[in-house]
Amino acid sequence: MDKELIKKTLHRYYDLIAGGVCLIRQTAEEQILFVNKEMLRIYQCATEDEFFQLTKGRFAGLMEAEDYVPLEARTNSRHGDLDEGYSFLTFRCYTKTGSYRHIEGTFHKVDSPEFGKVWVLDLVNKERNLAVSNLDPVTGLLNMHAFYQRVQQKADPCARPQSQAPSRCATARSI
């Protein structure tokens, strides 16, 4: 099958996924073969060419040098769930525009007829993930837990974290 046709097909499906998807060849070089649109957004790249230039087309280029551990070594560490067939991944990176991000996700091995043996990474920007975790996915409003937590904080100023609580609450806490 034509390489461009394969990429088009992959984009048709993987661009619908909320997380960044990255396919990486299972070799010592860990060459990046494919990224979806969300991966470009995470790294603030307008095009795949910009992304490949930023990362040098390698898994190691996705992150800060001190965070790099080869994927094969990560699967043999305690970061995975061997029963489920996937491993966890966290690292730090700089985007094309210089923003600093914490990235997290999962990865697993796949034997693809088009690419051979590859790693499939599913990644998210940790800060963005935390920011939206208090929101209801349907309405976009605070979810029930976050709503009641905010109501309680407003109703009882002493329930706020100590750094934000009025000084009279420090006296009440010490009693």
C-alpha positions in Angstrom: 0.0 0.0 0.0 1.2 3.5 -0.8 2.8 5.3 2.2 0.7 8.5 1.7 -2.5 6.5 1.4 -1.6 4.7 4.7 -1.0 8.1 6.4 -4.3 9.4 5.1 -6.1 6.4 6.5 -4.4 6.7 9.9 -5.3 10.4 10.1 -8.9 9.6 9.3 -9.1 7.6 12.5 -6.4 8.8 14.8 -7.3 12.5 14.3 -10.7 11.7 16.0 -8.9 10.7 19.3 -8.7 13.3 22.0 -5.1 12.3 23.0 -1.9 12.6 21.0 -1.1 9.4 19.1 2.4 8.6 18.0 3.6 5.5 16.1 7.3 4.7 16.7 9.4 2.0 15.0 10.6 -0.7 17.5 14.3 -0.3 16.7 17.2 1.2 18.7 16.7 4.5 16.8 13.0 4.7 17.8 12.0 6.6 14.7 8.7 8.4 14.7 6.5 7.1 11.9 3.2 8.9 12.4 1.6 11.6 14.7 -2.0 12.7 14.8 -3.3 16.3 14.9 -3.6 16.3 18.7 0.1 15.5 19.0 0.9 18.5 16.8 -1.3 20.6 19.0 0.4 19.4 22.2 3.8 20.4 20.8 2.4 23.6 19.3 3.4 22.7 15.7 1.4 23.7 12.7 2.6 20.9 10.4 4.1 17.5 10.7 7.3 18.9 9.1 7.6 21.3 12.1 7.0 18.5 14.5 9.7 16.2 12.9 12.1 19.1 12.8 11.5 19.8 16.5 11.8 16.2 17.6 14.4 15.2 15.0 12.0 12.4 14.1 13.0 10.3 17.2 11.2 9.3 20.4 14.1 10.8 22.4 13.3 14.1 20.7 9.9 14.2 22.3 11.3 15.0 25.8 14.0 16.6 27.9 17.2 14.6 27.6 17.2 13.6 31.3 13.8 12.1 31.0 14.7 9.8 28.1 14.6 6.1 28.7 14.2 3.7 25.7 10.7 2.3 25.3 11.9 -1.3 25.5 13.6 -0.5 28.9 10.4 1.2 30.1 8.4 -2.0 29.4 10.8 -4.0 31.5 10.5 -1.7 34.4 7.8 -1.3 37.1 6.0 1.3 35.0 3.7 -1.1 33.2 0.9 -3.5 33.6 2.1 -6.7 32.0 -1.3 -8.3 32.3 -2.9 -5.5 30.4 -0.1 -5.2 27.8 0.6 -1.5 28.3 3.1 0.7 30.2 2.8 4.2 31.6 4.9 7.1 30.5 5.6 10.6 31.9 8.1 13.1 30.8 8.8 16.9 30.4 9.2 18.7 27.1 9.4 22.1 25.5 7.0 22.9 22.6 7.9 24.7 19.4 7.0 28.0 20.9 9.0 27.4 24.1 6.2 26.4 26.5 7.2 23.9 29.1 4.8 20.9 29.5 4.4 17.7 31.5 3.2 14.8 29.2 1.8 11.5 30.4 0.1 8.5 28.8 0.4 4.9 27.9 2.2 2.9 25.3 2.2 -0.7 24.0 3.7 -2.9 21.2 1.8 -3.6 18.0 2.7 -5.6 15.0 1.3 -3.6 12.1 1.0 -5.0 8.5 1.9 -1.5 7.1 4.8 -0.6 9.4 6.0 -3.8 11.1 6.7 -3.8 14.8 5.8 -0.4 16.3 5.1 1.3 19.6 1.8 3.0 19.9 1.9 6.0 22.3 -1.3 7.7 23.6 -0.2 11.0 25.3 -1.9 14.0 26.9 -0.7 17.3 28.3 -0.9 16.7 32.0 -1.7 20.4 32.9 -4.6 20.5 30.4 -5.9 17.2 31.6 -5.9 18.4 35.2 -7.7 21.6 34.2 -10.5 19.8 32.5 -10.9 17.0 35.0 -13.3 19.1 37.1 -15.6 19.7 34.2 -18.5 17.6 33.1 -17.7 16.3 29.6 -21.3 16.9 28.3 -22.1 20.3 29.7 -18.6 21.8 30.2 -19.7 23.0 33.6 -18.2 21.9 36.9 -18.9 18.3 37.7 -20.9 17.5 40.9 -17.8 16.8 43.1 -16.1 20.1 42.0 -19.3 22.1 42.4 -19.9 20.9 46.0 -16.3 21.4 46.8 -16.5 25.1 45.7 -19.8 25.6 47.5 -18.3 24.3 50.7 -15.2 26.5 50.3 -17.4 29.6 49.8 -19.7 28.7 52.7 -17.0 27.9 55.2 -13.9 30.1 54.8 -12.0 28.0 57.3 -12.3 25.0 55.0 -10.0 26.6 52.5 -6.4 25.7 52.4 -4.5 27.4 55.2 -2.6 29.8 52.9 -6.0 31.2 51.6 -8.0 31.0 54.9 -8.6 34.3 56.8 -6.3 34.7 59.8 -9.1 34.1 62.4 -9.3 30.5 61.1 -5.7 29.8 62.1 -6.8 30.6 65.7 -9.9 28.4 65.4 -7.7 25.5 64.0 -5.3 25.7 66.9 -8.0 25.3 69.6 
